[in-house]
Amino acid sequence: MTGEMLLLSYNLFNKVEQLKNKKTLEIENNPSLFEKEHFILYSSYFILFILKKIAEKKEVKLELKNEKEIIKYYSNAIDILKYILNIEKKNNPNSLYTTIFKLNRIKSVFDSEMIEKNIIENYL
């Protein structure tokens, strides 16, 4: 990993965390959002993972100069994550988001859906 790649990762993580903090305030100010959007509070790593996959699919090089291009797909990454979480909730109705994220099932569901249904194209 190069210094540039490390800085890109750091910058993207900071931006995702800023957006998470903004969502936290929105939820605090409007508790009705909690049920459908609280997963964002636990999912920074997976949002970054999906952003990387989107960038690769869109042929955006993972370079510091493309940071803004990559982060503009944040809402698409959220939509894809919602889709994946819905699949996981159907398969395991009693699962909590915190458990789903800790067990790393998101990546395996993402990979299988990516192969079977090409989900990135469906959400871009």
N, C-alpha and C positions, 0 to 999 in steps of 0.2 A: 504494500500500500504506500502510495506516495504522500508527501506532505499536502499536496493539492487535494488529493482524494480525502485525506483526513479532515482538512479544513472544510471541504464541501459537505462531508457527513456531519460535522459539528454545526455548520451553519444551518443545514436543513433540519437537524434535530432541534436547534434553538427555535427556528421558525414554527415547527410543529408544536413545540412546548408553548410558545406564545399563543398559538391558536387554541391549544388546549386550555390555557389559562383564561382566554377570552370566553370559551365555551363554559368553563366553570362559573364565571360571573353571570353569564346568560342563564344558566340553570339555577343559580342562587336567586336571581331576580325573577325567574319564571319557573317555579318547581314543576309545572306540567311538562316541561321539556325533559325532565329527569328520566322517565321511563324509556323514551325512545332514543335519547342521545347520550346517556351517561357512559356508554361503552367507550366513547372518545377519551374519557379521563384515564383509561387503562391501556390505551392502544398505541402509544407513540411509536414503539418499535415496529409494530405491524404496519402502521401508516407509512413509515419510512421504507419498509420492505416493499409495499405495494407501489409507492412512488418510484422506487428503483425499477420494478418490473414494468411500470408504465413507460418510464423513460427509455428502457431498452426496447420496448415494443414500438415506441414512436421514433426510435433511432436518434434519441437525444443523448449525446455523449455525456458520461458522468464526469463532467469537468466543472471547475469552479465558475467559469464564465457562463455556464448554463443553469446556474442555481435558480434564477427567476423562472426560467422555462420549466424546470422540474417542479417547483413548488406551486405553479399555477394549476397543477393537476391534483391539488389537495382535495378538493371537493369530490373529484372522481374517485380518489382513493377511499374517501369516506363511504361513498356509495357502494364500492366494491366490497369494502369491509362489512357494511350492513348486510349485503347479499350473502357473504360467507357466514356471518353470524346467524342469519336466519336459517341457513342450511344446518349449521351445527345445533341450533336450538330445536329444529325439527327432529334431528337424529338423537339428541339428548335433551329432552324438554326440561329436566331438572338442573341442568348445568347453569352455573353462574358465570358471568363474563370474566370475573377474576380467575376462575378455574380454567376456563377455556384458554385464556391468554397464557396462564402459567404452564399449561400442558403443551403449549406450542402446536395445538391442532390446527390453528389458523393456516399455517404454512402448508400443511398436508392437504387440507380442504382446498386452499387456493390453487395448489399445483394440480390437483385432480380436476377441478373446475376449469382451470386454464387449458388443460389438455382436452377435456370433453366438450366444453362450451365456449371456449375462447372468450372468457368474461371481460377481458380488458376492452375489446372492441365494442361490447355491448354497453359499456359505461363511458365511452368517450364520444 
